[in-house]
């Protein structure tokens, strides 16, 4: 099932203005309706290895699995299981590399994944890379950061307003490659035509206010490649302190797995 | 390492390093900073250390706790903050706690041990917010040193309209073609977004690339004609 006709996908990754290396990685495949974005950390260039391993392993793993399931009418739970497996595989591979080679010691990576199938987007994430959605010109964050900052707010230690002046924005509480197992948050959402999904590393949302991200998405929704470039530009214009990775997916039309009467009927009903 | 410099009437009384997760200030002798003064409550304020943050919390003291002259209930401390407790001043010194300077490399830390920190107070319920905005305070607006730009409608549906280009992006046009004007550190730029017709500046099509606007440039986007002014 090719999704290119139903989804417009564009991505960009930039080192920013301060860092010498780009330790983020992005894989986007508009035939499979898959985007994987990872923000690596640790060691001299090792973060780049961790994020590269995560995007590659997760991408390949999912494509392989789908090749074996072509044409089958799957329940939504299959996607959840596949994503969980793929993230777990990547976690183990990074964990072993980090523990077997001194130059990779301490490396790890965040990850955020969107998988579009059968009018549903399955979302998985670990760490502080985010997924936003613009629907009816309103921006909404669909992932909750696994970060100390988020926990501080949830515990009531600081207010959401105070999060801007916190010094904990770089402390994540979950990352691939750090432990032998990884807890990954997975959720599913119905994807509607007109929706724009935005994956990003913290180099975007630490530098560009949510209000301005929304403004850009509303103003440039007719040109997804330009939107992605503009968001990177805005992060750099505001200082570009960190690597900036952005991927945007616009749902152009419904993408049911089954074709024929039922698909049309369900398509009309949704 | 973060520290507090205790002083009264300009003379320094001591230095205290914030080495504990819960650091107390008050009149009780068990407090980490013990101030024997009637203007100070028994347990006046605490400082919680969470990751890189030091959070000051007033413990419902009789005379209140001030930071830089403002009454505070709970606040994340920033390098150089001056805490006032009664007649005493505590200067917070932590080179790592500079606003907008904390873009250290990402680190993984274990999730929070919730049993270790006891927060006292009524409003510590925890916000039921799904998302928080982490953008640094200086990211709200591009730092611009040039004058504010405006576009004035001189033809089409926007005739007589005036749009101040305050935000990072201003959308223009709809029918036939649309564009954005972006406000950047180097000035204002116009870029084509969608539609067959590219924006025209001073009679020339700009194509797909951003075009730097000069004062009094005449712009056509779709059916609309506008003039750009730097105020």
Interface residues (C-beta under 8 A of the other chain):
Chain A: X18 X39 X41 X42 X47 X108 X110 X128 X140 X141 X144 X145 X146 X148 X149 X150 X151 X152 X153 X154 X155 X156 X157 X158 X159 X160 X162 X163 X164 X165 X166 X167 X168 X169 X170 X171 X172 X173 X174 X175 X178 X202 X205 X206 X207 X208 X209 X210 X212 X215 X216 X218 X219 X220 X222 X223 X226 X230 X233 X234 X237 X238 X239 X241 X242
Chain B: X48 X50 X51 X52 X53 X55 X74 X75 X76 X78 X96 X97 X99 X100 X102 X103 X104 X105 X106 X107 X108 X109 X110 X111 X112 X114 X117 X119 X123 X124 X125 X126 X127 X129 X130 X131 X132 X133 X134 X135 X136 X137 X138 X139 X140 X142 X167 X168 X169 X170 X171 X178 X180 X182 X184 X185 X191 X193 X194 X195
